Amino acid sequence: RYIGLSGRLMILTIGFVLLSEVLIYVPSIARFRLQFLESHITRAQIATLAVEASPDNSVPQMLESELLENAGVLAVALRRNDARYLMLGGALPEPVDTQFDLRNVSAYAAVRDALATMLQGTPRRIRVISAPDGARGGVIDMVMLEAPLRTAMYEYSRNILALSLVISIITAGLIYITLHWLLIRPIRAITHSMVRFRTAPEDTENIIIPSQRSDEVGTAETELAAMQQVVRQALQQKKHLTELGGAVSRISHDLRNILAHAQLVSDRLSALKDPTVRQLTPGLIQSIGRAIDLCTDTLSYSRADSHPPRRISFALAPLIDEIGHALALPDSAEIDWHNAVPAELEIDADPDHIFRIVHNLGRNAAQAIQKAGYIRVSAEQRGDCVIIDVADNGPGIAAEARAHLFEPFAGTLKQGGTGLGLTIARELTLAHGGELQLVETDSHGTLFRIEIPARIANPGAQGKPAAMGQIIALKGR
């Protein structure tokens, strides 16, 4: 059965109090034994005084028996001035099982003898020697049965146990009530608020109302309320963005179809021989092309996380050639697409994702190169990773753009650009558990590096970033 925090607290309190009582009990029972023996020594001394007060230091047999019974001893002797006088009990009963000298008892000896007395299974006769106050320099030597001592020690132990239990229960109860009011009750309120908020985070009634406490519990309530507000607002914003993204995707899809038709018409217009038409048509075609790219990027961004990578092992070089043809670099731009990937190199990844990653990087490079230039794609195997480098000799990336390199609609300064290409490439790389790095960029060109690690052993982990992945943007040289 589940035991709550308050129940465990009460059990621990009782246990600790009992443990403390046990630590106190050992010296306490040793002290009780010494006091018991000392009390019998005192009574034996009083009996010897009665004998000394008689005319001939002797008492009738009946009185002697009564004195011995009242003292709780079998025999009493008095030692004084190196002489020993048997006062009561006739001849000392012999033999005694053991003797104890109370004149000089160490703490260790007291504890040892007390435990031995309690654990003794057979009745014993013991001899006890002590020099009580008022003995006028004499020493009392008595013989007694150990059984009454052991019985008294067990009775004392039972009383100590009962008292300890009462103290433990009272202490635990007081601590329980105090901590329940100060800690358990507010912690339960915090826990219930968290559970309710998890089931319906959009409901403001599930947000905890902080108390007026100024301690740690009050701080926890205040911070929890603030966190719930932030999470609620973030979820609302995410919901709105999701709805907006769906609407934008549908609009972009329809708009792209319209623009594609407009582009076909523009191509036909460019074939006309009218000078005015031929002068205006290239600008119109370029504007329509940018609009189509914007729609395409928006649709691609909305589908970036549509499915996890479907990884297979395939040759990388043919895919790079296919990307070069798909870019359709115009001959007039004199941009050279150079595939430097070894023919034997294979990569374990989603071919469609790798195509989109390299295609986005290549398209950005082609748009950045203003005159004749090149785009070079190389790759190599490093341990469990395949490293793909995409380099160009363009003008580089401006510092303002590097600060927001992988943020959508912020990582570009190009007119008409969206910055979605790098964002999509980053997310697809992360889906493989890899990294996309800007290694260097300056006036002589830019180098991006893609790292794709080997497939994760757990199939259920496919599509999830290894160690959350990292996007690292290094400053240009």
N, C-alpha and C positions, 0 to 999 in steps of 0.2 A: 504493500500500500504506500502511496506517495505521502511523504511527511513534508509539510510546508516549512517555510523558513522560520516561522514563529515556533512551531513544534520542535524543530531541531535546536533552536536557540534555548528553549526550556530544558530539553534533555541535556544539552551541553552544560548549562548552568548548574543543574543538579549534579552532573558528573564531576564538574570542577570543584564544587563545594564539598562533595564526598571525598574527593581526592585530597583536598586540603585537610579535611578532618582525619583522614588516614595518616597524613604526615604529622598531624598534631597528636594523634592517638598513641603512637609508639612511645614518645617520651612521657606522655600523660599516664599511661598504664604503668610505666616503670616508676614514676613518682607516686602513684597510688599504692603500689606494692610497698615501697619504702615507708610511706606514711602508715600503712596497715601494720607493718612490723614495729615501727616506732611506737604506735599506740599500745601494742601489746607489751613492749618494753616498759612503757610508762606505767601500765597497770601492774606489771610484775614488780616494778620498783615500789609501787604503793603497797603491794602485798608484803614485800620485805620490810617496809617501815612498820607494818602492823606486827610482824614477828619480832622486830627489834624492840618494839615498845613493850613486849611482854616481859615479865620478871626474869625468866630464865631463858629467853630467846627461843621459846617453844610455845606452840599453840596446840589446843586439842585437835584430834584427828578430824572431827567434824568441821571445825573452823578452817583447818588447813585445806580440806577438800573444797569448801566454799570459796576460799581465797583463790585457789588454783582455777576453779571453774569461772569465777568472775574475771580473772586475768586471761583466760583462754589458753592456758599453758599446761604442760605436764609436770614441769619442775623448774625451780628458780634457784640460782646460786649467785652469791655476791662475792666479787673479788675486790679486796681492798688491802693496800700495803703489802702486796705480794702474798697475801693469804687468801684462800678460797673458802667461803662458808656456804654450805648447802642450807638454804633457808626453807624451802618447801619442796615436797615431793619425795622425800626419802632419798635413796640412792638414785643418781642420775640414770635414767634408762639407757641401756647400751644395747646395740650400737645405734647411733643416729645415722641417717642416710647421707646427710650433707650438712654443712654449716655455713653461715653467712656472718661476716663481720661488718657491721654498719658504721664502724668508726671512720673508715676511709674508703668510700665507694666511688669509683669513677662512673662517668655517664655511660660509657660502653658496658661496664660490668652491670650497671643497673638495668639497662635494656636487655642485655643477654640473659640475666637471671629472671627477669620478668617473663620473657618469651619462653624460657625453659620451664618455668612454673606452670604456665598456661598449657604448654604442650605435654606436660608430664602425665602419663596415663595411669601410673600406679601410685597409691597413697604412700607418702613418705613422712618420716620424722625428721625435723630439721632443728638445728641448733643455731640460735641467733645471739650474737654478742654485740653489746652497745654500751656507750657511756652517756646516759641521759643527764640532762641538767638536774641539779639537786641531789645527785648521787654522792656528793661530798668526796669526789675523787674516786669513787668506786665504779666498777664495771658490772653490768647486769648480764648474766649468762643464763639463757632460758632454753628449754626444749619444748617444742610444740608440734602439733600436726599441721601438715601443709594443706590439707583438704579445705579447711575454712578459708584460708587465704585464696586458694584457686577459685572457690565458689564466689567469694567477694569480688575477685577480679573479673570473672565472667559476668556477674551482675553489673559491675561498673561498665563493662564493655557494651552490654545491652543498652544501658542508659545512654552511653555516648552515641551509639548507633541511632537510637530513637531520637535523641536531641539533634543529631546531624541531619536526619531525614526531615525533621520539622523545620530546621533552619534552612535546609536546601530548598524545600518546597516553598517556604515563605519568600526566600530570596529570589528563587526562580520566578515565582508569581509576580513579585514586585518588578523585577527586571523585564519580565514578559509584558506586563501592562504598560510599563514606561516605553519600552522599545516598540511595542505594537502601536502606541499612539504617535511616537516620534518618527518611526521608520517604516514599520510594516504597512500601516494603513496608507501613507502616501505612496509607497512603492507599489502597492496593489493598484492604487488609482492610476499611477503612471503606466503600469502594465496593461490595465484594462483600456486605457486611452490608446496605447499603441496597437492593441489587438483590434479595437473598433476602427481606428484610422486605417489599418491595413485592409480591412474588409470594405470600407467605403471612404477613401481619402478625399473624395470631392465634397463630402458632407461636412459643413463647418461645425456641426454639433459634436463631431468626433475629435475636435481639437481641444486639448486639455486647457483648462483655465488655471493659470498659476496661482498658488496661494501667496499670502503676504510674508511667508517665512524668508528670513535673510540668511539662512544657513545653506549647506550643500544641497539639501533636498529642494529648497526653494529655487536655487540656481538650476538644478536639473529640470524642474518643472518649467521654468522660464525658457531654457534652451530647447527643451522638447517642443514647447508651443511654437517657438520661432522656427525650428526645423520643420514641423508639420505645416506651417504656413508656407515656407519656401517650397517644400515638396508639392503641396497642393497647387501652388501657382505654377510650378514647373510642369506638373501633369496637365493642368489646364492649357498652358502654352503649347505643350507637345500635342495635345488633342487638336488645338486650333491649327497648329502647323501641319499636322497630318491631314486635316480636312482641307486646308489651303493647298497643300502639296498635291492632293488628289485632284482638286479643281484645276490647278496649274498644269498637271500632267495631261488631263483631258483637253484643256485648251491648247496646250503645246502640240498634242497629237493632231487635232483638227487644223491648227494653224500651219503645221508643217505640210499637211496635204495641200492646203490652199497655196502656200508658198511654192511648193513643188510645181503646181500647175502654172503659177506666175513665172517661175523660172523657165519653163518650157516655152511660154509665150515670149519671154525676153530673148531666149535663144533664137526664136524665129525672127524677132525684130532686128536682131543683130545682123541677120542675113540680108536685110533690105539695103538698098544703095543710097537711100536718102542720107545726106551728110549730117543733118541734125540728129536723125535717129541713131546713126552710127556713132555720133559723139556722145550721146546720152546713155546709150544702151550699156556700155561697160560699167558705169557707175551704178546703174540700176541692178545689173546682174550681181555686182559685188555686194550691194546692200541686201539683196534677197538671199545671197549665199550666207551672209552673216546671220540673218534672221533664221535661216534653216539650221545653221550650226547651233544657235541658241536653243532652238526647240529640241534638237537632237541631244544636246548636253543636258537639258532639263529632264528629258525623258530618261536618259541614261542614269542620271543622278537619282531619280525616283526609283529606279530598278536596281540600284547598286547592291542592295542587301536582299534582293528578291529570293535568292537561294544560296546555300553554302557552296563552296567550291566542290565540283565533281572532279576529283583528281584522278588523273591517269598518267602513265609514263609515255612520253612522246618525244620525238626529235624536235629540237627548238629551231634549228636553222631554216627549215621550210616555212615555219610559221612567220619568221622574221621577213622572209621574202614575200610572203602573202601580205604582210602589213605594208611593206614598201609599195606593192602594187595598189593596195587599197587607199593609200594616201594620195595616189594620182598626182604626184608632184609635176607641175607644168614644166615643160622643157625650157620655156622662156625664163624661168626663174633660175635655171642652172644650179639646181640643188641636187647633190649626189647622195643617194641612199646606199650606204655601204654596210653590207652584212658580213661581220667578222666573227660570226658564231661558228665554232667547229662543227663539222658535219656529224661527228659521232656523239656529240653532247646531247644527252637526254635529260628532261626535267619532269619531275612528278608534280603536276599542277593541273588546274582547270584550263584547257586550251583557250576557251572563250574569254576567261578572265585575263590571262596573259596577253591575249590579242588586244583587249581593251586597254590594258595598262600601257603597253608599249606604243599602241596606236595613239593614245592621248599624249604621251610624251613626245612622240615623233611629230604629231600635228602641231603641238605648241612650238617645237623647235623650227619646223618649216615656216610657221607664221612669224617667228622672231627673226629669221635670217632675211635680211633686206636685199642683199645682192647674192652673188654666187657664193655657194658654201657647200657644206656636207653635213650629213647626219650619220653617225657611225654607231652601230649596235654590236657590242661584243659580249661574250659570256664565258664563264669558266666554273668548274666545280671546285669548291673549297670545303673540305670536310663533308658535312651533311647538308650544306647549302649550295645552291646555284646562284652565282652572282651575275646579274645582267647590267651592263653599263650602257647608257644612252647618252652620247656626247654630240655636241654641235659646235660650230665656230661662229655662232651668232654674237650679238652685242652683249649678252649676259642679262641677268635679272637685276632690276633696280633694287636698291636697299629698301625702298618703301614697300615693294611687293614681297621681298623676302620676309618681312616682319609678319605677314599674313599669308604665307605661301600656300598652305593647305586649307585655307578657309574659303568656303564657297562665296562667290561674288565679291571677294576681297583680295584674293591672291593674284591679281593682275592689274596692270596699268594700261593695257592695250585697249584702244578704243573699240567698243563693241564686245570686249571679252567678258567672260563670266567667272573664270577661275574654277569652273566645275571640273575641267579635265584632270587637274592635279588632285582635286578632292576625291574624285571617283577612283583614280589610280591608287591613291593612298588607302581607301577603304577596301578595295579589292586585294591589295597587298596584305593588309592587316588580316583579312579573312583567311589568308593562307598561313597566318602566324609569322609573317615576314616583316620587312622594313623597307621603307622608301626614303632614301636620303638624298639631299642636295649636297653632293660632295664638294663641288666648287663652282663658282661663277664669277666671271670678270669680263673685261672688254674683249677677250680672246675666245670666249665660248662658255658653255655650261655643261656640267656632267651630273647626271642623275644616276643613282645606283639602286637597283632592285635586288633584295635578298629574299630568296624563297627557300625555307628550310624543308627538310625531308618530312614526309607525312607523319603525323602524330600517331603513335601506336594505338591509342584508343579511338575506335571508329566514331564513337559518339562525340569526340572532341573535334571532328573535322569542321572546318569553317570557323573555329574559334581561335582568336589570336593566342599564340604561345607567349606566356608571361605578359599578356595584355598587348604585346607588340609595342613598338616605339616608332615615332616619327621624328627623325633627327634632321634638323636644318643647320648645316654648318656654315659659318660665315665664309664669304669668298676670300680668296687670297689677296 
